[in-house]
């Protein structure tokens, strides 16, 4: 563990991502062992481990906090390693000498405008000629054939009144 911690420090100072991998592996094993110990404590209980209740709660708390801190540090080191690998693969970024910020050499070009990428659709006015426009509502109603008085859809009084038709009343009681 001491050797991997030293390699992590050297890898961070010299910005070498392959020096961080042993630390990640070693801490993954340590986290797995701590998790096994936590499960043993939880499933066996305080009595089987010859512990008082206060020792049991203290051990569970300490192991849980230690596992959480190690998991968090593994996430941080893994993200640091990923960023180092990206920096090494991306030759277009240049490190400034004053700080550790990476500045791109050239700005990427802006995306194309929507007018350039959209397919050319005909205007709405060209879809219909003046003679082909759909009829108004009243004209469409005048074109409909008169309904028969045999009671097809609206009943015998369907064709008698030009206004709205009454619907059947509900069979369920209204509350």
N, C-alpha and C positions, 0 to 999 in steps of 0.2 A: 504494500500500500504506500509506503514511503517512497519507493522508487517510482511508482506511477504518478504520485503527486509531484515529484521533482520533474518528471517528464512533461507533465501538464504545464508546469510553470515555464519550462524551457520552450515548449511548443507555443505557448501564448506570447512569450517575449519575441521569439524568432519568427512567429507566424507560420508555423509548420503544422498542418492539420494532421499528419500521420502520427505526431507525438501525443495527440489527445485520445486516440483510439484505445490504447491500453488502459488509460484511466477510466474510460467509459465501460470497458469490459470488466475491470476489477470492481468498480462500484455496482455494476449490475449483479455480480455474484454476491456482494455484500448485502445489497437490497433483498435478494432472494433469500439469503440466510436469515435476515431480520424478519422477513415475512413468515418464514417457517417457524421462527421462535414465537412470533405473535400468534399464529394459529395454534401452536402447541399450548400457549398460555390460555387462550380463549377456550379451546376444546377440553383441555384437561382440568382447568380451574385452579383455584388457589389451594385447595385441600390436597390434590394429587401432586402438586409441586412443592409441598411443605413450605408454604408461604402464608404470612398473615394477609388479611384483606388489604391493609395499607401497602404492604410490599407488592402485592399483586397489582393494585391500581397504579402504583408508582412505576412498576416495570412495564406495564402496558402503555402508560403515558409516555415514558421515556423512549421505548422502542418505536412507538407510532410517530413521535416527533422526529426521531432520528431517521426513520424511513422516509418521512415526508420531506425533510431537508435534503436528504441524498437524492430523492427523485427530482426535486426542484433543481438541484445543482447539475444533475445529469441532463435535464432539459436545457439548461443554460449552456453547458459545455457542448452539447450536441448542436445547438443553434450556432454557437461560435465556430464550431468545426465546419458546419455547412456554409457559413459565410466566408470562411477562409478558402474553402474549395471553390466557391463561386468567384472569389477575387482572383484566384490563380487561373481559372479557366477563362475569365473575361479580360482579354488584353486591352479593351478599349477604355478601361477606367484607369485613371492616373491618381496616385496618392499625392496630396499636397504635402509640402514639407512642414508646415506649421501645425497642422492637426491631422487627425486620422480619418477625415472625411474623404470619401471617394467622389471625385468630380468627373463626369463624362467629358470626353474630348470634344465631341460634336453632339448637338442636340438632335434627337430623332426627328424626322420630318412629320409635319402634322398629318392627321388622317384626312382622307379625301372628303369632300363635302357630300351631303346627301344627294344633291342634284346630279353629281357625277356618277354616283353608284346606283341610283334608282333607275329601274328600267323606264324607258320612254313610253308613257301611257298616253293615249289620245285624250284630248280635252273632253269634258262632259258634253259640251255643246255639239261636238262632232258625232257623238254616238247616236243622237236622234236628229232627224230632219224636222223641219217645222210641221210637215204633214203627218209625221209618224209619232207625235207626242201622245202619250196615253190620255184618254178622255177624263174629264172632270167627274166628280162623284155623281152629280145629278144626271149627266149624260150617260154614265154607265148604268144607272138605275133605269133610265128610259129605254135602254137597249135590251134589258132583261125581258123575257117573255112573261106574260101574266101567269100567276100561279093558279092552279085548279082549285076549285072549291070543295074537293072531295076530302079535304082534311089530311093532306100528306104530312107536312112538317109542322105547320103552325096551327092546324085545326081548320074548321070551316070558315072562320072569319079572318083567315090569313090574308087573303087578297082584298078584303073589303076596305081596310084602313091603310092609308099610305104611310102612316107614322110608325113608331116602334111597336112591337108586338109584346104582349104580356106572356110571361112564362108560367109554367105550372107551379103551383104552390108546393112547398116541400112536404114530404110525407112524414118527416120527423118533427116533433113539436119544437117550436122556437122557445128558447129560455130567455 
